[in-house]
Amino acid sequence: MSPPVFSDTLDALRSLADFAVGTVQPTVRLGVTGLSRSGKTVFTTAMVHHLLEVTPMPVFRAAAEGRIRRARLAHQPDDDVPRFAFEDHLEALTGSERRWPGSTTQIAELRVAIDFERAAGWIKGPSTLFVDIIDYPGEWLTDLALLDESYASWSRDTVNASRRADRVSLAGPWHAVLADMDPAGPASEANAAAASEAFKAYLLALRAGPEAVATTPPGRFLMPGDLAGSPALTFAPLDLRGAAPQRDTLGGLMERRFEAYKSRVVQPFFRDHFARLDRQIVLVDVLAALDRGPGALAELETALDRVLGAFRAGRNTLTSMLFAPRIEKVLFAATKADHLHQSGHARLEAILRVLVERAIRRTEGAGAKVGTVALASVRATREAMVREGALRLPAITGTPEAGEVIGGETFDGQTEAAIFPGELPERPQAVFDGAVAPGSLRFPRFRPPKLTNDPAGRSHSLPYIRLDRALEFLLADKLA
């Protein structure tokens, strides 16, 4: 992916400004992303919660060693970026309703200032690190590949992919509309809108279908944010049959809007936010894909490869820090590990590593550090054992959300249940061979945990699984 020269110049100027500020005010810009329903909002909320509470997290050394004196919310550096609604999301998790906060639908930012004691290096003593957290939908990353695409090539590839045996039934309604569209016909606004709506319906069907994730751009068609209904989002691929779109035709109109989407939506996102990241965590709902079968896992593997391919990752030099900073660390996290007994966590992480193996090799070859972890940003269950006949099985106990059906029983949102979720295969590659039958695993949706008070009346922090390991990977060197 190669942005135009003008964009590179703006990137360099922004990088110089960021570097100058960073020499006076140490800052790390952490990107938090993931495909839909992977738990981005919960992760960001839990991470900030534990930083502000200065929780003595065992694996997060700066916290475990007591070197974090305090952390506080600070004014964010970008006044044109919406603030991450941390307080609202924390109230949703810990208040009387105990509900999961809404999904990420647009970019948001939050700055945390961490006052700490340095433990290593030639400069010791008190210091402050500013952590700028940028939370954004993973679907937007798929758009970065469009910067190298022409409208004709994108149309050809997208239409051909929709005719695959595993997609053609989902694409049926769109194909019916597409057949009536003449690329050489008049530039009709009504036809453009009809084709665009049918194409968006196809993208939504892909997400809801057996594949479970959507890798076909434009990502803003699924997560439009404040661009919903704008002309920049009113276009679609056409069956050009090798003919180049001509001016003042429907094909020409679509091509013009495709280019406008790239220049007014994709490039600003890359320039203003994405190109400035230092660290990145990518959250992945591996369990949902596992439960849908090998097709969903293959699509997830493709999506993750495209996501990491979009990153400008590698080891930074003085020149790169000045003119084109790189993402030095990328962490892939399999979320919702609390839906499995702890005996299955290592297998879940091994499956994740297989899914991102190709991308990891490429990124590590550029000098970046890549890690994997199975975590639960907020742990909604606890360990248990259940008896099934003569067998005792490792299980989890939690409060299923109202309306969840388990074993024929519909839950009311107040009653706890002990569940054997199933077992993951010992050999991670076996999941691509159908070792886990679709629907054979039990992953009900649990409510957030009910927090209790300690003897002094103070509320306990949100429980988690390996969130401290994630923070250690992402921030340890900056807090050394």
C-alpha positions in Angstrom: 0.0 0.0 0.0 1.6 3.2 -1.2 0.0 6.6 -0.4 0.6 9.4 -2.9 3.6 11.7 -2.7 1.5 14.6 -1.3 0.3 12.3 1.5 3.9 11.2 2.2 4.9 14.8 2.6 2.1 15.5 5.0 3.1 12.3 6.9 6.6 13.5 7.2 5.6 17.0 8.5 3.3 15.4 11.0 6.0 12.9 12.1 8.5 15.7 12.6 6.0 17.6 14.8 5.2 14.4 16.8 8.9 13.7 17.3 9.6 17.2 18.5 6.7 17.0 21.0 7.8 13.5 22.1 11.3 14.6 23.0 9.9 16.9 25.6 6.8 15.0 26.5 7.3 11.2 26.2 4.3 9.8 24.4 3.2 6.4 22.9 0.2 6.2 20.5 -1.5 2.9 21.0 -4.0 1.7 18.4 -6.9 -0.6 19.5 -8.7 -2.3 16.8 -10.4 -5.6 15.7 -13.2 -6.8 13.6 -16.8 -6.4 14.7 -17.8 -7.8 18.1 -14.2 -8.6 19.1 -14.4 -6.5 22.3 -12.5 -3.3 21.5 -14.6 -1.0 23.7 -14.4 -3.4 26.7 -10.6 -3.8 26.3 -10.0 -0.1 26.2 -12.3 0.5 29.2 -10.7 -2.2 31.3 -7.2 -1.1 30.4 -7.8 2.5 31.4 -9.7 1.3 34.5 -6.7 -0.7 35.8 -4.2 2.1 35.0 -6.2 4.7 36.9 -6.8 2.3 39.8 -3.0 1.5 39.8 -4.0 -2.2 40.1 -0.9 -4.3 41.1 -1.1 -6.6 38.1 1.3 -9.5 38.5 2.7 -9.7 34.9 2.7 -5.9 34.3 6.0 -5.3 36.0 5.8 -1.5 36.4 2.5 -2.0 38.3 3.6 -5.1 40.2 6.8 -3.4 41.4 4.9 -0.4 42.7 6.7 2.0 40.3 3.5 3.5 38.9 2.7 6.3 41.4 -0.5 7.3 39.8 -2.3 7.6 36.5 -4.9 10.2 35.4 -7.0 11.2 32.4 -5.5 14.1 30.5 -6.8 16.4 27.8 -6.4 14.6 24.5 -4.1 16.1 21.9 -6.4 16.0 18.9 -9.4 18.3 19.3 -11.0 17.1 16.1 -11.3 13.4 17.3 -14.2 12.3 19.5 -13.3 11.4 23.1 -13.6 7.8 24.1 -16.5 7.7 26.5 -14.6 5.9 29.3 -16.9 6.9 32.2 -20.0 5.9 30.4 -18.6 2.5 29.4 -17.3 1.8 32.9 -20.7 2.7 34.3 -22.3 0.2 31.9 -20.0 -2.6 33.1 -20.1 -1.9 36.8 -23.4 -0.1 37.4 -26.6 -1.7 38.5 -27.5 -2.8 34.9 -24.2 -4.7 34.4 -24.3 -4.6 30.7 -21.7 -4.6 27.9 -21.0 -1.2 26.3 -21.9 -0.6 22.7 -19.6 -1.5 19.8 -17.0 0.8 18.3 -18.6 2.6 15.3 -16.2 5.5 14.8 -12.7 6.5 15.8 -12.3 7.8 19.4 -9.3 8.8 21.5 -8.3 9.1 25.1 -5.1 10.2 26.8 -3.8 8.7 30.0 -0.9 10.3 31.9 1.2 7.8 33.9 3.5 9.1 36.6 6.1 6.4 37.4 9.6 5.8 38.7 12.2 4.7 36.2 14.0 1.5 37.1 16.6 1.2 34.4 18.8 3.3 32.1 21.0 6.3 32.8 18.1 8.5 33.7 16.4 7.3 36.9 13.8 8.9 39.1 10.3 10.2 38.5 8.9 10.5 34.9 5.6 10.8 33.1 4.5 8.8 30.1 1.4 9.9 28.0 -0.5 7.1 26.5 -2.7 8.2 23.6 -5.3 5.4 23.0 -6.9 5.4 19.6 -9.9 3.1 19.3 -11.2 2.5 15.8 -13.2 -0.1 13.8 -11.1 -2.9 12.2 -13.3 -2.8 9.1 -11.7 0.5 8.2 -8.3 -1.1 7.8 -9.5 -3.1 4.8 -9.9 0.2 3.0 -6.2 0.9 3.0 -5.7 -1.6 0.2 -7.9 0.5 -2.0 -5.3 3.2 -2.2 -3.4 1.1 -4.8 -6.6 0.0 -6.6 -8.4 1.5 -9.6 -12.1 1.4 -9.8 -12.0 -1.0 -12.7 -9.7 -3.5 -10.9 -11.7 -3.3 -7.7 -15.0 -3.9 -9.6 -13.6 -6.9 -11.4 -12.2 -8.5 -8.3 -15.2 -7.8 -6.1 -17.7 -9.1 -8.7 -15.7 -12.2 -9.4 -15.4 -13.0 -5.7 -19.1 -12.7 -5.3 -19.6 -15.5 -7.9 -17.7 -18.0 -5.8 -19.8 -21.0 -4.8 -19.7 -20.1 -1.1 -21.0 -16.5 -1.8 -23.2 -16.7 -4.9 -26.4 -17.3 -2.9 -25.7 -14.4 -0.6 -25.0 -12.2 -3.6 -28.2 -13.2 -5.5 -30.2 -10.0 -4.7 -27.2 -7.8 -5.6 -26.5 -9.7 -8.8 -30.2 -9.2 -9.8 -29.7 -5.4 -9.5 -26.3 -5.5 -11.1 -27.7 -7.2 -14.2 -29.9 -4.2 -14.8 -27.1 -1.7 -14.5 -25.5 -0.5 -17.8 -22.1 1.0 -17.1 -22.2 2.9 -20.4 -25.7 4.2 -19.6 -26.6 7.6 -18.3 -25.2 8.8 -14.9 -28.4 8.2 -13.1 -28.5 9.1 -9.4 -31.4 6.7 -8.8 -29.4 3.8 -10.4 -26.3 4.7 -8.4 -28.3 4.6 -5.1 -30.0 1.3 -6.0 -26.7 -0.4 -6.9 -25.1 1.0 -3.7 -27.9 -0.2 -1.4 -27.9 -3.7 -3.0 -24.2 -3.9 -2.6 -24.3 -2.8 1.0 -27.0 -5.5 1.7 -24.6 -8.1 0.2 -21.8 -6.9 2.5 -24.1 -7.2 5.5 -25.1 -10.7 4.4 -21.4 -11.7 4.2 -21.0 -10.6 7.8 -24.1 -12.4 9.0 -23.4 -15.5 6.9 -21.3 -18.6 7.6 -18.0 -16.6 7.2 -18.9 -14.4 10.3 -16.5 -11.6 9.2 -16.4 -9.2 6.3 -13.2 -8.6 4.4 -14.6 -7.0 1.3 -14.0 -3.2 1.3 -15.3 -0.5 1.6 -15.3 -0.9 5.3 -17.2 2.4 5.9 -20.2 0.8 4.1 -20.6 -1.3 7.3 -19.3 1.3 9.7 -20.3 4.6 8.1 -20.1 6.8 11.2 -20.9 10.4 10.3 -20.7 9.7 6.6 -23.9 7.7 6.4 -25.9 8.7 3.3 -23.2 10.9 1.8 -22.4 10.7 -2.0 -18.9 9.4 -1.0 -20.6 6.3 0.3 -23.1 6.0 -2.6 -21.3 3.8 -5.2 -20.8 0.1 -6.0 -18.9 -2.2 -8.3 -20.2 -2.7 -11.8 -19.7 -5.5 -14.2 -17.5 -3.6 -16.7 -16.6 -6.6 -18.8 -13.2 -5.1 -19.6 -14.5 -1.7 -20.8 -13.0 1.4 -19.1 -15.7 3.7 -17.5 -16.4 6.7 -19.7 -17.1 10.2 -18.5 -20.8 11.2 -18.0 -21.9 7.5 -17.8 -23.0 5.4 -14.8 -19.6 3.8 -14.8 -17.9 7.2 -14.8 -20.1 8.4 -11.9 -19.2 5.3 -9.9 -15.5 5.7 -10.7 -15.5 9.4 -9.6 -17.2 8.5 -6.3 -14.7 5.6 -5.7 -11.8 8.0 -6.1 -13.6 10.6 -3.8 -13.9 7.9 -1.2 -10.2 7.2 -1.4 -9.2 10.8 -1.3 -11.7 12.1 1.3 -12.2 9.1 3.6 -9.3 6.6 3.3 -6.3 8.9 2.9 -7.3 11.3 5.8 -7.7 8.3 8.1 -4.3 7.0 7.1 -2.6 10.4 7.3 -4.2 11.7 10.5 -4.5 8.6 12.6 -3.1 5.3 11.3 0.3 6.5 10.1 1.0 8.0 13.6 0.6 4.8 15.7 3.5 3.4 17.6 1.9 0.3 19.1 -1.1 -1.7 18.0 -3.3 -4.4 19.5 -5.7 -6.4 17.2 -8.5 -8.1 19.1 -9.9 -11.3 17.5 -13.0 -13.2 18.3 -11.6 -16.6 17.5 -14.3 -18.5 19.3 -17.1 -17.2 17.2 -15.2 -18.2 14.0 -14.4 -21.7 15.5 -18.1 -22.2 16.3 -19.0 -21.5 12.6 -16.6 -23.9 11.1 -13.5 -24.0 8.7 -15.0 -21.6 6.2 -15.3 -18.8 8.9 -11.8 -19.6 10.1 -10.3 -19.3 6.6 -12.1 -16.0 6.1 -10.8 -14.8 9.4 -7.3 -15.8 8.5 -7.6 -13.7 5.3 -9.0 -10.8 7.2 -6.1 -10.8 9.7 -3.5 -11.1 7.0 -5.0 -8.0 5.3 -5.2 -6.1 8.6 -1.5 -6.7 9.4 -0.5 -6.1 5.7 -2.0 -2.6 6.2 0.3 -1.8 9.1 3.5 0.1 8.5 5.4 -2.1 10.9 9.1 -2.5 11.6 12.0 -1.4 13.7 12.3 2.4 14.0 15.5 4.2 13.1 16.2 7.9 13.8 15.3 8.6 10.1 12.0 6.7 10.3 11.1 8.3 13.6 11.6 11.7 12.0 9.9 11.1 8.7 7.8 7.9 8.6 7.4 6.3 12.1 6.7 2.6 12.1 4.6 0.4 14.4 7.2 -1.3 16.5 4.9 -3.8 18.4 1.8 -5.6 17.3 -0.2 -7.8 19.7 -2.9 -10.2 18.5 -5.3 -11.1 21.2 -7.9 -13.8 21.2 -10.7 -12.4 23.3 -13.4 -13.9 25.5 -11.0 -16.5 27.0 -13.3 -16.6 30.0 -15.7 -18.6 27.8 -13.3 -21.5 28.1 -12.0 -23.3 31.2 -8.4 -22.3 31.8 -7.3 -25.7 30.5 -8.3 -24.6 27.0 -6.5 -21.2 27.0 -3.2 -22.4 25.6 -5.0 -24.2 22.8 -7.0 -21.0 22.0 -3.8 -19.0 21.8 -2.2 -21.7 19.6 -5.1 -21.5 17.1 -4.7 -17.7 17.0 -1.0 -18.1 16.2 -1.8 -20.4 13.3 -4.3 -17.8 12.0 -1.7 -15.0 12.0 1.4 -17.1 11.2 1.9 -15.7 7.7 1.4 -12.2 8.8 3.7 -12.6 11.8 6.6 -13.9 9.6 6.3 -10.9 7.3 6.1 -8.4 10.2 8.9 -9.8 12.2 11.0 -9.8 9.0 10.7 -6.0 9.0 12.0 -5.8 12.6 8.7 -5.4 14.5 7.8 -7.5 17.5 4.6 -9.5 17.2 2.9 -11.3 20.1 -0.2 -13.4 20.7 -2.3 -13.9 23.8 -5.6 -15.4 24.9 -7.3 -12.9 27.2 -10.5 -11.7 28.7 -10.5 -7.9 29.3 -13.3 -8.4 31.8 -13.8 -11.8 33.2 -17.5 -12.7 33.3 -17.1 -16.4 34.6 -15.2 -18.4 37.1 -13.8 -22.0 37.0 -15.9 -25.0 38.0 -16.3 -28.7 37.5 -19.5 -30.4 36.3 -20.5 -34.1 36.4 -21.8 -35.7 33.2 -22.5 -39.3 33.9 -19.4 -40.8 35.4 -17.2 -37.9 34.0 -16.1 -34.8 35.7 -15.7 -32.0 33.1 -13.9 -28.6 33.4 -16.6 -26.0 33.2 -17.2 -22.3 33.7 -19.9 -20.6 35.8 -21.5 -17.2 35.1 -24.8 -15.4 34.7 -26.1 -15.8 31.1 -27.8 -12.8 29.7 -31.6 -12.7 29.7 -33.0 -14.7 26.8 -29.9 -17.0 26.4 -31.0 -20.6 25.9 -28.7 -23.4 27.2 -29.8 -27.0 27.1 -33.4 -26.1 26.5 -33.5 -23.7 29.4 -34.1 -20.0 28.8 -32.3 -17.8 31.3 -33.6 -14.6 33.0 -30.4 -12.7 33.4 -30.2 -13.3 37.2 -29.6 -17.0 37.5 -26.2 -18.5 37.3 -25.3 -21.6 35.2 -22.4 -24.0 35.1 -21.5 -24.9 31.5 -19.1 -27.3 29.8 -18.2 -25.2 26.7 -16.5 -28.1 24.9 -12.9 -28.8 24.1 -10.5 -27.4 21.5 -8.3 -29.8 19.6 -4.8 -30.4 20.8 -3.3 -29.8 17.3 -4.3 -26.3 16.3 -4.2 -26.9 12.5 -6.9 -29.5 12.9 -9.5 -26.7 13.2 -9.2 -26.2 9.4 -10.0 -29.8 8.8 -13.3 -29.7 10.6 -12.1 -31.0 14.0 -14.6 -28.7 15.6 -18.1 -29.3 14.2 -20.1 -26.1 13.6 -22.4 -25.5 16.6 -20.7 -28.1 18.8 -19.2 -25.5 21.2 -21.3 -23.6 23.8 -20.5 -20.0 24.1 -23.5 -18.2 25.6 -23.4 -14.5 26.3 -22.7 -13.8 29.9 -23.4 -10.6 31.9 -20.5 -8.7 33.3 -19.4 -9.8 36.8 -21.0 -8.4 39.9 -18.3 -6.5 41.8 -18.1 -6.9 45.6 -16.6 -4.7 48.2 -13.6 -5.5 50.4 -13.9 -5.3 54.3 -13.0 -1.5 54.1 -16.0 -0.9 51.7 -13.9 -0.4 48.6 -15.1 -1.9 45.4 -12.8 -4.6 43.8 -11.4 -3.9 40.4 -12.8 -5.6 37.3 -11.5 -9.2 37.1 -9.5 -10.1 33.9 -7.5 -12.9 32.3 -4.0 -11.9 31.0 -4.8 -8.2 30.5 -1.6 -7.6 32.5 0.3 -9.7 29.9 -1.0 -7.5 27.1 0.0 -4.3 29.0 3.5 -5.7 29.7 4.0 -6.4 26.0 2.7 -3.0 24.8 4.1 -0.6 27.4 6.8 -2.3 29.5 9.8 -0.7 27.6 8.3 2.8 27.9 7.9 2.4 31.7 11.3 0.8 32.4 
